[in-house]
Amino acid sequence: MTRLVIFAKAPQPGAVKTRLTPALGADGAAALARAMLDHTLQQALAAGLDAVELCMSPAPGDPAWHGAAPPAGVTCTAQGEGDLGERMDRAMRRALAFPSGPVLLIGTDCPALDSAQLREAARQLAQHDAVLQPVADGGYVLIGLQAPCPEIFTDMAWSTPAVTANTLQRLAALGLRVWQGPVLHDIDEAADLAHLPAGFMRPKHQAKSASSPITTSVSSS
């Protein structure tokens, strides 16, 4: 019994994937963010876990999400205020309070994280206290816990190459059993675009209208 929480920002031009703006333009960067969100939701539902939650910034119902309703079967919640660590810790605590058991928390920036890897992370979490899916820039795209662990979210230097290493050090200091998945690539900067799956975006990264609904614009892989 595993609950999956997806952290996501509204895919609005100028507010998301801003480090990709020089390469794609504001609309193109937002279109890519929308495509990655769509892909993540597809893979989350395909993984067949017990519950899928979209933890949103800004909160559900904000105009920024207009036309971007998630598919059926996905619960919507708000990230709330605070830095990334505070918001992740709060979401973990809330999700772990459900009777469904352990929780996986993921982002939407890693198209390589597919349903099979989500199922494997859930399987490993049943045998470990924590699981972690690192990415090549030193962060991670997935973390899973059996119980709340505020120590790994507090006073962390987010968006630095030391995030995974520091997280593993803190987990080890707590005596927790940890499984790590293979290193993947997330999509944050222009050089990362080389790691997009073939056919992921429309030609020339064509942007969608900001008011259009989330629709499938990714490959079926």
N, C-alpha and C positions, 0 to 999 in steps of 0.2 A: 504494500500500500504506500504509494509515493505521490506526493503533491509537487507539481512543477510550477514555479513562479517565474514569469518573464518580466524583466525590467525594460521599459521602453519609454522613449520620448516621442511626442507627437511629431510626425515628419513634416515640419513646416520650414519653408525656405528661409535661410538666415538664422535658424534656431537649432539646427541639427546638422551634424557632420560638417562643421564649419572648416575643419582642416582640409576637406576635400573641395572646398569652394574654388580655390585657384585652378584646380584641374577640371572640375565639372560645372562650375557656376553654382549659384545658390539653388536654382531649380533642379539642376542635375543631382546635386548632393542630396536634396530632399527626396528626389525620386529614388535614388539608391537606398536611402534610409527606409523608404516605404516598401521597396522590394524586399529588403532584408527582414523587415518586420513581418511581411506577408509570408516569406519563406520560413521564418522561425515559428510562426503560428501553425503553418502546415506541418512542419516536422514535429512540433510539440503534440499535436493531435494524433499524428500518425504513430507516435511512440506508444500510445495506448496506456499511458499512466493513469492514475486514479482521478486526478483533477488537474486542470490547467487554469492558471490565474494570470491575467495581464495586469501588472502593477504599473500604473500610468503616471506620467508627468507631462503636462499638468493633469489634474484629477479628471476622472470620467465626467462627461457632460460639459467640459470646457470647450469653447468654440474652436480651439486648435485641433480638436479631434473630429470636427464636423465632417461627415461622410466617411469616416474611417472606423466604423463599427467592427469589432472582432467577430469571427464566425461563431455560430451556435456552439454551446458547450464550453465557452471560455468565460470565466468570472472576471469582472473588472473591479480593480481596487485602486486607491490612490497611494503614490509614494509618500506624499506629505513633505514636510519641511526638513531641513538639515542637510549636512554634507552626505556624500555617497554612502559612507559607512553607517551613519545614523539611519538612513533610509533603508539600507539593506538589512541591518540588524532588526529594525522595526518590522519589516516584511517577513523576515525569518521567524521572529517570535510569534507573529500573528498566524502564519501558516502552520507552525509547529503546534499551535494550540488546538488545531483541528484533530479529530480522532484518526486521521488517515495515515499517520506515521511520519517517516522522514520527509525532508523537503530538499528539492533541487532548485537552485536559483540561477538563471541564465540571463545573458544580455541578448541583443539582436544583431550584433556586429560581426558574427562569424558564420557565414554560409556553410562552412565545412562541418559545423556541428549539426549532425543529422539525427533522424529518429533512432537509428541503430545505436549511435553513441549515447543518446539519452537513455535508452533501455539498458545499456551496459553500465552507465553511471548509476542508475537506480539499482541494478543487480549488485554492484559493488558496495553501494551504500548500505544495503541490507547486511553486509559482512564487515563494515568498517564504521568508525565514528564520523568520518568526514571523507568527502571526495573532492577532487579539484581537477579542472581541465585547464592547463596553462596555455597561453598563447605566446608567440615568438617575441613579442615586445616586452615580456616580463610580467604581464598581467595575467588575468585568467578570465575565461568566458563562462565558466560554470563552477559553482560551489554547492556542495550538498552537506547537510548536517542531520544528525539524529536528535540533537537537542540544541537549545540556544547557546551561542558562544560569542558573547559581545566582545571578548578580548581580541578577536581577529578583525573586528570592524572599527575599533576605537583608535584614534590617533594614527591612522595609516596614511602613508604618503601616496595617495591615489594618483593614477596616471603617471607613474614612474616605473622604471625597469625593475624596481625592487619589490613590487607588490607580491608576487608569488613567493619569492624567497622569504620575505618577512612573514607572510601568512603561514608558510610551512614551519618556520621557526617557532611561531607562537603556538601552533597546533602541537608540535613536538614537546614544547615546554609544558603543555597541559596533559601530556601523556596520552594523546588521542591517536588511534589507529587511522592512517590516512592512505587512500588510494589516489594515484595520479593517472589521468588519461594521457594519451599522446599529445605532444605540442601541436597546436593548430595555429592558424593565422586569422586575426581579425582585420577588419577593413577600417582604418582610421585616416591614413594619409595616401597621397597619390601613388607611392610605390607599392602600397598594399593592393591596388586594383589588379595587379598581376595574379592575385590569388582568388579572384572571383571565378566561380565555375563558368565554363563555356556557355554562352547563351543566356547568362543570368539577367542581363539588362537588355533593353531595346538598343538598336544600333545608335551609336554616338550618344549613349546615355540620355536618350530623350526623356524629358521631364513630363510628369502628369500634372494635370491641374490640381491645385492645392485642395479643391473642394471635391475631387472625385473619390469614390469609395476605394477601399483596399481591394485590389483584384490580383489574381495570379499573374505575375510577370517574370516568373523564374522558371528554370528548367525543372523537369520532374525528378531529377536525381536527388 
